């Protein structure tokens, strides 16, 4: 089992967004924005788990990836830390770990007013130096 970094998410247009910039997803996937290109800057990363909160059907379609216990506790207690697991395929980041895990203590997902996952970014991304592993 990997680490469980604290997740701050300001993407308030996502179905998983919880008041207080928290994420109610069970798992989030941080990926390269372009599958064939390694991310070099923050803007080339994305949260693939983003699901636009257009209407009630959006919430229903994203219900299979909800941290139900954490979300309920988070709704009742604004200080409760809701922590999804993180799968990260951005191997060009210094916080990427073997097995697609994130080894950062905390991450921040940005992209206020996003319409699609490509509008989001992992603000914690730091490009790995040549030869660093």
C-alpha positions in Angstrom: 0.0 0.0 0.0 1.4 3.4 -1.0 1.2 6.7 0.8 -2.0 8.7 1.1 -1.0 12.3 0.5 -3.4 15.0 1.6 -5.3 16.3 -1.4 -6.4 20.0 -1.7 -8.7 20.4 -4.7 -10.1 23.8 -5.8 -12.0 22.4 -8.8 -15.4 23.4 -7.6 -17.1 22.3 -10.9 -16.3 18.6 -10.2 -18.8 16.1 -8.8 -16.2 15.0 -6.3 -15.6 18.5 -4.9 -16.4 19.0 -1.2 -16.6 22.3 0.6 -13.3 23.4 2.0 -11.3 22.5 -1.1 -11.4 18.7 -0.4 -11.9 15.8 -2.8 -14.6 13.2 -2.1 -13.4 10.7 -4.8 -12.3 7.2 -3.7 -9.3 7.4 -6.0 -7.9 10.1 -8.3 -5.7 9.6 -11.4 -3.1 12.2 -12.1 -1.9 11.9 -15.7 0.0 13.6 -18.6 -2.4 15.8 -20.5 -1.0 14.3 -23.7 -0.5 10.6 -23.7 2.5 10.7 -26.0 4.3 13.5 -24.3 6.0 13.6 -20.9 4.8 16.5 -18.8 7.5 19.2 -18.4 5.4 21.9 -16.7 2.3 21.9 -14.4 0.0 22.8 -17.2 0.8 19.5 -19.0 -0.7 17.5 -16.1 -4.4 16.7 -15.4 -6.7 15.0 -12.9 -8.3 12.4 -15.1 -10.9 11.7 -12.4 -12.6 15.1 -13.0 -16.3 14.8 -13.7 -18.1 18.0 -14.6 -21.0 18.7 -12.3 -23.5 19.6 -15.1 -26.6 18.0 -13.6 -27.8 15.2 -11.4 -26.9 12.6 -14.0 -23.2 13.7 -13.7 -23.3 12.8 -10.0 -24.9 9.5 -10.7 -22.4 8.6 -13.4 -19.5 9.4 -11.1 -20.9 7.6 -8.0 -18.8 4.5 -8.6 -15.7 6.4 -7.5 -16.9 8.1 -4.3 -15.3 7.7 -0.9 -18.7 7.5 0.8 -17.6 7.3 4.4 -15.1 10.1 3.9 -17.6 12.3 2.0 -20.3 11.9 4.6 -17.8 12.6 7.5 -16.5 15.6 5.4 -20.0 17.0 4.9 -20.7 16.8 8.7 -17.3 18.0 9.8 -15.7 20.8 7.6 -12.3 20.0 9.3 -12.3 16.3 8.5 -9.5 15.3 6.1 -11.0 13.4 3.2 -8.1 11.6 1.5 -8.6 9.7 -1.8 -5.9 7.3 -2.9 -3.8 8.7 -5.8 -2.6 6.8 -8.9 -0.1 8.9 -10.8 1.4 8.1 -14.2 3.4 11.3 -14.5 6.9 9.6 -14.2 8.6 12.9 -15.1 7.6 14.3 -11.7 10.0 14.1 -8.8 7.0 12.9 -6.6 6.2 9.9 -8.8 6.9 6.6 -7.2 7.4 3.1 -8.7 4.0 1.5 -9.1 2.3 4.7 -10.2 2.1 6.1 -6.7 2.5 9.7 -5.5 5.2 10.1 -2.8 4.4 13.8 -2.0 3.1 14.6 1.5 0.3 16.6 -0.1 -0.9 17.6 -3.6 -3.0 20.4 -4.9 -5.3 20.0 -7.9 -6.1 23.3 -9.6 -8.5 24.4 -12.4 -11.3 26.5 -11.0 -14.3 26.6 -13.4 -13.1 23.6 -15.3 -15.2 22.1 -18.0 -13.1 19.0 -18.7 -10.2 17.1 -17.1 -7.7 18.8 -19.5 -8.6 22.1 -17.7 -7.2 20.7 -14.4 -3.6 20.5 -13.2 -1.5 19.0 -10.5 0.0 22.1 -9.0 2.4 19.9 -7.0 4.2 18.7 -10.1 8.0 19.3 -10.1 10.0 18.1 -13.0 12.3 15.3 -12.2 16.0 16.1 -12.9 17.9 14.1 -15.5 19.0 10.8 -13.9 16.9 11.4 -10.7 14.9 8.4 -9.6 
